[in-house]
Amino acid sequence: MAGSRENEPAITPAILLRAYACGVFPMGESADDPTIHWVEPTLRGVLLPGQFHLPRSLAKTMRKGVFGIRTDTAFPAVVDACAEPAPDRPQTWINAPIRELYLELFRMGHAHSVECWREGRLVGGLYGVSLGGAFFGESMFSRETDASKVALVALWDILMRGGYTLLDTQFLTTHLARFGAVEIERRHYLRLLDDALKREAHFQPAGAGTSESVLHSLSHTS
């Protein structure tokens, strides 16, 4: 779909939320390209209640309680970290207009971050958009082994406690498939989205904790 260009109306947070409600999300061509285009995949990656799988090796890591888990304490820093080039991602799609849109959604209470901290440093995390009973995962990053994976587990715990019924991962990757994510056709996705949007859910973080405490909480909500 066409993007936002010089002579086109600017994309506002309200427009962005309506797009999510229609199953569409924005991306940029690169960090240096200010244009935005809309994406509506034919096949969509999703994680649904009852499908989540915690890899045994990750559970073992989490029991050590290495990472501190926080939510919404460093949202801009998480977005910026997700925008940094990485060995497996030399180009980022998060440009300046997209960054500002998500910072505004955060101020409105529609965007959240889950963060992994270690010794006072932000070492991993993710962010996404909340709308009704749907959470749209946007991007994640890791500066230490397993940090982004632990953030995903913490997010799932929050969503299940808060009454969410859909975690939209946009695309299916091998990484996400390990956690139970599946790929579904657009028509099926839109039915799930329509149902999720009718629900009242709450992003209910438990506050500061450790990966061990998240694991304990998840064992009581699974």
C-alpha positions as CSV (number, residue, x, y, z in Angstrom):
1,M,0.0,0.0,0.0
2,A,1.1,3.6,-0.6
3,G,3.1,5.3,2.1
4,S,3.0,8.8,3.6
5,R,4.9,11.1,1.3
6,E,5.6,14.8,1.1
7,N,2.2,16.0,-0.3
8,E,0.1,13.4,1.6
9,P,-1.6,14.0,4.9
10,A,0.5,13.1,7.9
11,I,-0.2,9.9,9.7
12,T,-1.5,10.7,13.2
13,P,-1.7,8.4,16.2
14,A,-5.5,8.1,15.7
15,I,-5.0,7.0,12.1
16,L,-2.4,4.5,13.2
17,L,-4.8,3.0,15.8
18,R,-7.5,2.7,13.1
19,A,-5.0,0.9,10.8
20,Y,-4.2,-1.6,13.5
21,A,-7.9,-2.2,14.0
22,C,-8.1,-3.1,10.3
23,G,-5.1,-5.4,10.4
24,V,-2.6,-3.0,8.9
25,F,0.7,-1.8,10.3
26,P,3.3,0.7,9.2
27,M,7.0,0.3,8.2
28,G,9.7,2.5,6.9
29,E,12.1,1.6,4.1
30,S,15.1,2.5,6.3
31,A,16.1,4.7,9.2
32,D,17.1,7.5,6.8
33,D,14.0,7.4,4.6
34,P,11.2,9.5,6.2
35,T,8.4,7.8,4.2
36,I,6.1,5.2,5.7
37,H,4.2,2.4,3.9
38,W,1.4,0.2,5.1
39,V,1.8,-3.5,5.4
40,E,-1.0,-6.2,5.4
41,P,0.6,-9.6,5.1
42,T,-1.2,-12.4,3.4
43,L,0.0,-14.7,6.2
44,R,0.2,-13.4,9.7
45,G,2.2,-14.6,12.7
46,V,0.2,-14.9,15.9
47,L,0.5,-16.3,19.4
48,L,-2.8,-17.4,21.0
49,P,-3.8,-18.6,24.5
50,G,-3.1,-22.2,25.0
51,Q,-0.4,-22.3,22.3
52,F,2.5,-20.7,24.2
53,H,5.5,-22.9,24.7
54,L,8.4,-22.1,27.0
55,P,11.6,-23.7,25.8
56,R,13.2,-25.8,28.5
57,S,16.6,-24.3,28.1
58,L,15.2,-20.8,28.5
59,A,13.2,-21.8,31.6
60,K,16.5,-23.0,33.1
61,T,18.1,-19.6,32.4
62,M,15.1,-17.8,33.9
63,R,15.3,-19.8,37.1
64,K,18.7,-18.2,37.7
65,G,17.0,-14.8,38.0
66,V,19.7,-13.0,36.0
67,F,17.5,-10.3,34.6
68,G,15.4,-7.6,36.3
69,I,12.1,-7.2,34.5
70,R,10.5,-3.7,34.2
71,T,7.7,-2.3,32.0
72,D,7.3,1.2,30.6
73,T,10.2,2.6,32.4
74,A,12.4,3.2,29.4
75,F,10.1,3.1,26.4
76,P,12.1,5.6,24.2
77,A,15.3,3.7,24.9
78,V,13.7,0.4,23.9
79,V,12.5,1.9,20.6
80,D,15.9,3.4,19.9
81,A,17.7,0.1,20.8
82,C,15.3,-1.8,18.4
83,A,16.3,0.7,15.7
84,E,20.0,0.0,16.1
85,P,21.7,-2.1,13.4
86,A,22.6,-5.6,14.4
87,P,24.6,-8.4,12.8
88,D,21.4,-10.1,11.7
89,R,19.6,-6.9,10.9
90,P,22.0,-4.3,9.3
91,Q,19.0,-2.1,8.1
92,T,16.3,-0.9,10.4
93,W,12.7,0.1,9.4
94,I,12.3,2.4,12.4
95,N,12.6,5.9,11.0
96,A,12.1,9.3,12.8
97,P,8.3,9.6,11.9
98,I,7.6,6.1,13.1
99,R,9.6,6.7,16.3
100,E,7.5,9.8,17.1
101,L,4.2,8.0,16.4
102,Y,5.0,5.3,18.8
103,L,6.2,7.7,21.5
104,E,2.9,9.5,21.2
105,L,1.0,6.1,21.4
106,F,3.0,5.5,24.6
107,R,2.0,8.8,26.0
108,M,-1.6,7.9,25.2
109,G,-1.4,4.6,27.0
110,H,-1.6,2.5,23.8
111,A,2.0,1.4,23.6
112,H,4.1,-0.4,26.1
113,S,7.6,-1.7,26.6
114,V,8.9,-4.8,28.5
115,E,12.5,-4.4,29.5
116,C,15.3,-6.6,30.7
117,W,17.9,-5.0,33.0
118,R,21.1,-6.3,34.4
119,E,23.4,-4.4,36.8
120,G,21.6,-1.1,36.0
121,R,21.9,-1.6,32.2
122,L,19.1,-2.1,29.7
123,V,20.2,-5.3,28.0
124,G,17.0,-6.4,26.1
125,G,13.4,-5.7,25.5
126,L,10.5,-5.2,23.2
127,Y,7.7,-2.8,22.5
128,G,4.2,-3.0,20.9
129,V,0.7,-1.6,20.7
130,S,-2.3,-2.4,22.9
131,L,-5.8,-2.2,21.5
132,G,-8.7,-4.0,23.2
133,G,-7.7,-7.6,23.8
134,A,-5.0,-7.5,21.1
135,F,-1.4,-6.7,21.5
136,F,0.7,-6.0,18.4
137,G,4.4,-6.8,18.9
138,E,6.5,-4.4,16.9
139,S,10.2,-5.1,17.6
140,M,12.6,-6.5,20.1
141,F,16.3,-6.3,20.8
142,S,19.0,-8.1,22.8
143,R,22.4,-7.0,24.1
144,E,22.9,-10.1,26.1
145,T,22.0,-13.8,25.4
146,D,18.3,-14.6,25.9
147,A,17.4,-11.1,27.1
148,S,14.8,-10.5,24.3
149,K,13.4,-14.0,24.8
150,V,12.9,-13.4,28.5
151,A,11.1,-10.1,27.6
152,L,8.8,-12.1,25.4
153,V,8.0,-14.5,28.2
154,A,7.3,-11.6,30.5
155,L,5.1,-10.0,27.9
156,W,3.1,-13.2,27.6
157,D,2.6,-13.4,31.3
158,I,1.3,-9.8,31.4
159,L,-1.1,-10.5,28.5
160,M,-2.5,-13.6,30.0
161,R,-3.1,-11.9,33.4
162,G,-4.6,-8.9,31.6
163,G,-7.2,-10.8,29.6
164,Y,-5.7,-10.5,26.1
165,T,-6.6,-13.1,23.5
166,L,-4.3,-12.2,20.6
167,L,-0.6,-11.5,20.4
168,D,0.1,-10.4,16.8
169,T,3.8,-11.1,15.9
170,Q,3.3,-9.8,12.3
171,F,5.5,-12.4,10.7
172,L,6.5,-15.9,11.7
173,T,10.2,-16.5,12.4
174,T,12.0,-19.5,13.6
175,H,12.6,-17.7,16.9
176,L,8.9,-17.1,17.5
177,A,7.9,-20.5,16.3
178,R,9.9,-22.0,19.3
179,F,7.4,-20.2,21.6
180,G,4.3,-21.6,19.8
181,A,3.7,-18.8,17.3
182,V,1.9,-20.0,14.1
183,E,1.1,-18.6,10.7
184,I,-2.5,-18.1,9.7
185,E,-4.3,-16.7,6.6
186,R,-5.5,-13.1,6.6
187,R,-9.2,-14.0,6.7
188,H,-8.6,-16.1,9.9
189,Y,-6.5,-13.4,11.4
190,L,-9.2,-10.7,10.8
191,R,-11.8,-12.9,12.6
192,L,-9.5,-13.3,15.6
193,L,-8.7,-9.5,15.6
194,D,-12.3,-8.6,15.4
195,D,-13.1,-10.8,18.4
196,A,-10.1,-9.4,20.4
197,L,-11.0,-5.8,19.7
198,K,-14.4,-6.3,21.3
199,R,-12.8,-7.4,24.6
200,E,-11.6,-5.3,27.5
201,A,-8.1,-6.1,28.5
202,H,-5.6,-4.4,30.7
203,F,-1.8,-4.3,30.4
204,Q,-1.1,-5.2,34.0
205,P,2.6,-5.4,34.8
206,A,3.6,-6.9,38.1
207,G,6.2,-4.1,38.6
208,A,9.9,-4.7,38.9
209,G,10.8,-8.3,39.3
210,T,13.2,-11.0,38.1
211,S,12.9,-13.5,35.3
212,E,12.5,-16.1,38.0
213,S,9.5,-14.3,39.4
214,V,8.0,-14.0,35.9
215,L,8.5,-17.7,35.5
216,H,6.7,-18.4,38.7
217,S,3.8,-16.1,37.8
218,L,3.5,-17.8,34.3
219,S,3.2,-21.2,35.9
220,H,0.1,-20.0,37.7
221,T,-1.5,-18.5,34.6
222,S,-0.8,-21.2,32.0
